[in-house]
Amino acid sequence: MKREFVCIVCPQSCELTVEEYSGNIDVAGNQCGQGITFAEREVYDPQRILTTTVKLTTGALLPVRSRGMVKKGEMRALIEKLKTTVAEPPIKIGQTIVASVDENAVDIVATDNARF
């Protein structure tokens, strides 16, 4: 199976062509070794930083993100779980809103300050 990706690891943004066969992959188009690692992860275990919002007790929304990578296939379930989260101000940037939100113990942290 032939797939194409744009590598997001460095500013080069290489256009990768990945061919998968018999459990192995061939990567073309990368200008550095990081492109190969990125392609392998995209094929076998795609992950992303989760960005979303949670409600505040004031009725406003607070932007949040995962502190680490989350498996791409788990993102919808995590977003649904965070829809029921309500945070209490005051909150500072970087403060943990939900600890260990997934099986990898990834925290959800605030990306903005929130006051009463």
Contacts in CASP RR format, 6 or more apart in sequence:
PFRMAT RR
TARGET T0000
AUTHOR 0000-0000-0000
METHOD contacts of the structure
MODEL  1
MKREFVCIVCPQSCELTVEEYSGNIDVAGNQCGQGITFAEREVYDPQRIL
TTTVKLTTGALLPVRSRGMVKKGEMRALIEKLKTTVAEPPIKIGQTIVAS
VDENAVDIVATDNARF
1 19 0 8 1.000
1 20 0 8 1.000
1 21 0 8 1.000
2 17 0 8 1.000
2 18 0 8 1.000
2 19 0 8 1.000
2 20 0 8 1.000
3 17 0 8 1.000
3 18 0 8 1.000
3 19 0 8 1.000
3 20 0 8 1.000
3 43 0 8 1.000
4 15 0 8 1.000
4 16 0 8 1.000
4 17 0 8 1.000
4 18 0 8 1.000
5 15 0 8 1.000
5 16 0 8 1.000
5 18 0 8 1.000
5 38 0 8 1.000
5 39 0 8 1.000
5 42 0 8 1.000
6 13 0 8 1.000
6 14 0 8 1.000
6 15 0 8 1.000
6 16 0 8 1.000
7 13 0 8 1.000
7 14 0 8 1.000
7 15 0 8 1.000
7 16 0 8 1.000
7 30 0 8 1.000
7 34 0 8 1.000
7 35 0 8 1.000
7 38 0 8 1.000
7 39 0 8 1.000
8 38 0 8 1.000
9 34 0 8 1.000
9 35 0 8 1.000
9 37 0 8 1.000
9 38 0 8 1.000
10 32 0 8 1.000
10 34 0 8 1.000
12 31 0 8 1.000
12 32 0 8 1.000
14 29 0 8 1.000
14 30 0 8 1.000
14 31 0 8 1.000
14 32 0 8 1.000
14 35 0 8 1.000
15 29 0 8 1.000
16 27 0 8 1.000
16 28 0 8 1.000
16 29 0 8 1.000
16 30 0 8 1.000
16 35 0 8 1.000
16 38 0 8 1.000
16 39 0 8 1.000
17 27 0 8 1.000
17 28 0 8 1.000
17 29 0 8 1.000
18 25 0 8 1.000
18 26 0 8 1.000
18 27 0 8 1.000
18 28 0 8 1.000
18 39 0 8 1.000
18 42 0 8 1.000
18 43 0 8 1.000
19 25 0 8 1.000
19 26 0 8 1.000
19 28 0 8 1.000
20 43 0 8 1.000
25 39 0 8 1.000
25 40 0 8 1.000
25 43 0 8 1.000
27 35 0 8 1.000
27 36 0 8 1.000
27 39 0 8 1.000
27 40 0 8 1.000
30 36 0 8 1.000
30 39 0 8 1.000
41 47 0 8 1.000
45 71 0 8 1.000
46 71 0 8 1.000
46 72 0 8 1.000
46 73 0 8 1.000
47 69 0 8 1.000
47 70 0 8 1.000
47 71 0 8 1.000
47 72 0 8 1.000
48 69 0 8 1.000
48 70 0 8 1.000
48 72 0 8 1.000
48 75 0 8 1.000
49 65 0 8 1.000
49 66 0 8 1.000
49 68 0 8 1.000
49 69 0 8 1.000
49 70 0 8 1.000
50 65 0 8 1.000
50 66 0 8 1.000
50 70 0 8 1.000
50 75 0 8 1.000
50 78 0 8 1.000
50 79 0 8 1.000
50 108 0 8 1.000
51 63 0 8 1.000
51 64 0 8 1.000
51 65 0 8 1.000
51 66 0 8 1.000
51 111 0 8 1.000
52 63 0 8 1.000
52 64 0 8 1.000
52 65 0 8 1.000
52 79 0 8 1.000
52 82 0 8 1.000
53 61 0 8 1.000
53 62 0 8 1.000
53 63 0 8 1.000
53 64 0 8 1.000
54 61 0 8 1.000
54 62 0 8 1.000
54 64 0 8 1.000
54 82 0 8 1.000
54 85 0 8 1.000
54 86 0 8 1.000
54 87 0 8 1.000
54 97 0 8 1.000
54 98 0 8 1.000
54 108 0 8 1.000
55 61 0 8 1.000
55 62 0 8 1.000
55 85 0 8 1.000
55 86 0 8 1.000
55 87 0 8 1.000
56 62 0 8 1.000
56 86 0 8 1.000
56 87 0 8 1.000
56 88 0 8 1.000
56 89 0 8 1.000
56 91 0 8 1.000
56 114 0 8 1.000
57 86 0 8 1.000
57 87 0 8 1.000
57 88 0 8 1.000
57 89 0 8 1.000
58 89 0 8 1.000
58 114 0 8 1.000
58 116 0 8 1.000
60 114 0 8 1.000
62 87 0 8 1.000
62 91 0 8 1.000
62 97 0 8 1.000
62 110 0 8 1.000
62 112 0 8 1.000
62 114 0 8 1.000
63 110 0 8 1.000
63 111 0 8 1.000
63 112 0 8 1.000
64 82 0 8 1.000
64 97 0 8 1.000
64 108 0 8 1.000
64 109 0 8 1.000
64 110 0 8 1.000
64 111 0 8 1.000
65 108 0 8 1.000
65 109 0 8 1.000
65 111 0 8 1.000
66 78 0 8 1.000
66 101 0 8 1.000
66 106 0 8 1.000
66 107 0 8 1.000
66 108 0 8 1.000
66 109 0 8 1.000
67 96 0 8 1.000
67 106 0 8 1.000
67 107 0 8 1.000
67 108 0 8 1.000
67 109 0 8 1.000
68 106 0 8 1.000
68 107 0 8 1.000
69 104 0 8 1.000
69 106 0 8 1.000
70 78 0 8 1.000
70 102 0 8 1.000
70 104 0 8 1.000
70 106 0 8 1.000
71 102 0 8 1.000
71 104 0 8 1.000
74 102 0 8 1.000
74 103 0 8 1.000
78 101 0 8 1.000
78 102 0 8 1.000
81 101 0 8 1.000
82 98 0 8 1.000
82 101 0 8 1.000
82 108 0 8 1.000
85 97 0 8 1.000
85 98 0 8 1.000
85 108 0 8 1.000
87 97 0 8 1.000
87 110 0 8 1.000
87 114 0 8 1.000
89 114 0 8 1.000
89 115 0 8 1.000
89 116 0 8 1.000
90 113 0 8 1.000
90 114 0 8 1.000
90 115 0 8 1.000
90 116 0 8 1.000
91 97 0 8 1.000
91 110 0 8 1.000
91 113 0 8 1.000
91 114 0 8 1.000
92 110 0 8 1.000
92 113 0 8 1.000
93 110 0 8 1.000
93 111 0 8 1.000
93 112 0 8 1.000
93 113 0 8 1.000
94 109 0 8 1.000
94 110 0 8 1.000
94 111 0 8 1.000
95 109 0 8 1.000
95 110 0 8 1.000
96 107 0 8 1.000
96 108 0 8 1.000
96 109 0 8 1.000
97 107 0 8 1.000
97 108 0 8 1.000
97 109 0 8 1.000
97 110 0 8 1.000
98 107 0 8 1.000
98 108 0 8 1.000
99 107 0 8 1.000
100 106 0 8 1.000
100 107 0 8 1.000
101 107 0 8 1.000
101 108 0 8 1.000
END
